[in-house]
Amino acid sequence: MRKYITVQGDTWDYIAYKVFGEQSGAEFYMHALLDANPAYIHYVIFPADIVLVVPDVRVELPKTLPPWKRGA
């Protein structure tokens, strides 16, 4: 597991987007972040310098992405 240190203004979906990948639709994996960090579940917009646990998640790339976005 990795760690992520929040920046002022971060939100759960934006953190997921940053840590799981920009082109994978990874913001939809924010539930994994929420599950791994129950002490911070009440935050909607984060202050700076909160250390979050980033769980290992296998992000599935959508089949509709063109080959150059899938890394093929």
C-alpha positions as CSV (number, residue, x, y, z in Angstrom):
1,M,0.0,0.0,0.0
2,R,1.1,3.5,-0.8
3,K,0.4,6.8,1.0
4,Y,-0.9,10.0,-0.4
5,I,-0.6,13.4,1.3
6,T,-3.5,15.7,0.6
7,V,-3.2,19.1,-0.9
8,Q,-5.7,21.9,0.1
9,G,-8.8,21.4,-1.9
10,D,-8.4,17.7,-2.8
11,T,-11.6,15.7,-3.0
12,W,-12.0,11.9,-2.9
13,D,-12.7,11.5,-6.6
14,Y,-9.8,13.8,-7.6
15,I,-7.4,11.9,-5.3
16,A,-8.6,8.6,-7.0
17,Y,-8.1,10.2,-10.4
18,K,-4.5,11.3,-9.4
19,V,-3.4,8.0,-7.8
20,F,-5.1,5.4,-9.9
21,G,-4.5,6.9,-13.3
22,E,-5.8,9.7,-15.5
23,Q,-7.2,7.8,-18.4
24,S,-8.7,4.8,-16.7
25,G,-11.8,6.3,-15.2
26,A,-10.1,5.7,-11.9
27,E,-12.1,8.3,-10.1
28,F,-14.8,5.6,-9.9
29,Y,-12.5,3.7,-7.6
30,M,-12.8,6.3,-4.8
31,H,-14.8,3.8,-2.8
32,A,-11.6,1.9,-2.3
33,L,-10.0,5.0,-0.8
34,L,-13.0,5.6,1.4
35,D,-12.8,2.0,2.7
36,A,-9.1,2.3,3.4
37,N,-9.4,5.6,5.3
38,P,-12.6,5.5,7.5
39,A,-11.2,8.1,9.9
40,Y,-11.4,10.7,7.2
41,I,-14.8,9.8,5.6
42,H,-16.4,13.0,6.9
43,Y,-14.2,15.1,4.6
44,V,-15.6,16.3,1.3
45,I,-12.9,18.8,0.6
46,F,-9.6,18.1,2.3
47,P,-7.2,20.5,4.0
48,A,-3.5,20.1,3.3
49,D,-1.2,17.4,4.8
50,I,-3.5,14.6,5.7
51,V,-1.9,11.2,5.1
52,L,-4.2,8.8,3.4
53,V,-3.6,5.1,2.7
54,V,-3.9,4.2,-1.0
55,P,-4.9,0.5,-1.3
56,D,-3.7,-1.7,-4.2
57,V,-6.5,-1.6,-6.7
58,R,-6.5,-3.2,-10.2
59,V,-7.9,-0.6,-12.4
60,E,-9.7,-1.9,-15.5
61,L,-9.4,0.1,-18.6
62,P,-12.6,0.5,-20.5
63,K,-12.8,-1.6,-23.7
64,T,-14.1,1.5,-25.6
65,L,-10.8,3.4,-25.3
66,P,-8.8,3.7,-28.5
67,P,-5.6,1.6,-28.6
68,W,-3.3,4.6,-28.0
69,K,-5.0,5.3,-24.7
70,R,-4.9,1.7,-23.6
71,G,-1.1,1.5,-24.0
72,A,-1.5,-1.0,-26.8
